[in-house]
């Protein structure tokens, strides 16, 4: 019977690759060196960025007085406050507070706002956390900008809350206040008119009563007085570049090695087989004649 003497196909391929790489070892060495240089250059060109994180722990907007409306919905309230934190009014104020030369538009591009609701919230307590993340080229600058954003947000939010309070008060008391001003004007011309004085006293009492009823609403609206701001610490390590230069160089060397070995294999096949591979393949042994 005839027998075959053939190496496994996989070993032929590996051996051929090794032979090709050795035959073109200068090309492989140059490609590996070039990959290392490219990896180092890419890592060196990556800007160094630090991240400052400041948080605001949000109080229950309803306080201890349950109020109907969307303000008492935690999802709606936290979402609206997150939008306010990244608004142009907050960003412009944050730039002024930080003393940085960065523009409000650039600050918005470097800003990320995350919302985390507290599932175990209780009425009158915290309902969630709004985290502000700001990146900057320096660790101190990142912390300053993050703190400036949360501080500016609190200031703008307090201003908006005051406007809401004033609007609620004007809406509920405008009619009575207008009537009271009319009576005061009439009393200026008729100071001894008893009927006008009784009407004025009744209106003044009614105004005082409504003011007392508005107190829980006012307390519930000023949420920022119960929110807690956590100051950002100066970050110790940059977030970019994440891989070190050594890792980037190693990746570049590996890519250079793979590309050069493939190129060496292609060149070898193009210029013909090597001396070893050109040996004729042994065929089956023919039995000797008897």
C-alpha positions, 0 to 999 in steps of 0.5 A: 500500500502507498503511504503519504509523507505530508505535514499538516496544512496549518503548520505549512501556513505558520512555517510559511509566515515565519519564513516570510517574516525572516526573509523580510525581517528589515521590513518587519522591524521598520513597520514595528518601529513605525507603529510604535512611533505612530502610537506614541505620537497619537497618544501625545496629541491627545489633550489632557482632560480632567473632570470635576463633579459637583452635585445638588441633592434636591429637596421635595418641591412639595415640602410638608404641604402637599400641592397638586400639580406637576411640581410634585411629580419627581420625574417632571421636577428633576427633569425640568431642573436638569434642563435649567442647569444646562440653560444659557442663563446658568452657563453665562452666570457660571462663567462669571462666577468661575472667572474663567476665560471660557465662553458659555457656549464652550462650557455647555459643550464640556458639561454633562448633567445626570439625574438620579431619582431617590426611590426611597424618598419621603415627603419633605425630604430629598427626591434625587440628585443632579450631578454636574460633570465638567471637563477642563484641561486642568484639574483645578479648572474642572473643579472650579467650573463644576462648582460654578455651574451648581452655584449659578444654578442655585442662584438662577433657580432662586430668582425663578422661584421668587418670580413664581411666588410673586406671580402667584401672589399677584394672581390671587391678590390683585383684585383685592389689592386694586379694590383696597387702593380704590378705597384708600383713594376715596378715604383720602377725600372723605377721611371721616366716612365710616362706611369706607373705613369698615370696607377697608378694614374688611378688605385688609383682614381678608388680605391678611387671611389670604396671605396666611393661606399662601404661606405653605405655597411660598415655603413649598416653592422655595426649594433651593433653601432646602437643597444641598450642594456638594462641592466638587473636589479637585480631581487627582487623575485625568480622564483623558488620555485613558490608555498610557503612552506605553499601551498605545505604543504596544498597540501600534507595534502590534498593528505594525507587526501584523501588517508587515507580516502580511506584506512579507507573505504577499511579497514572498508569494509574488516573487516565488517560493523560498528554497525550502518551500520549492522542494518537490512534494514527496508523492506516494512511494511506489512498491518495488517490483518483485 
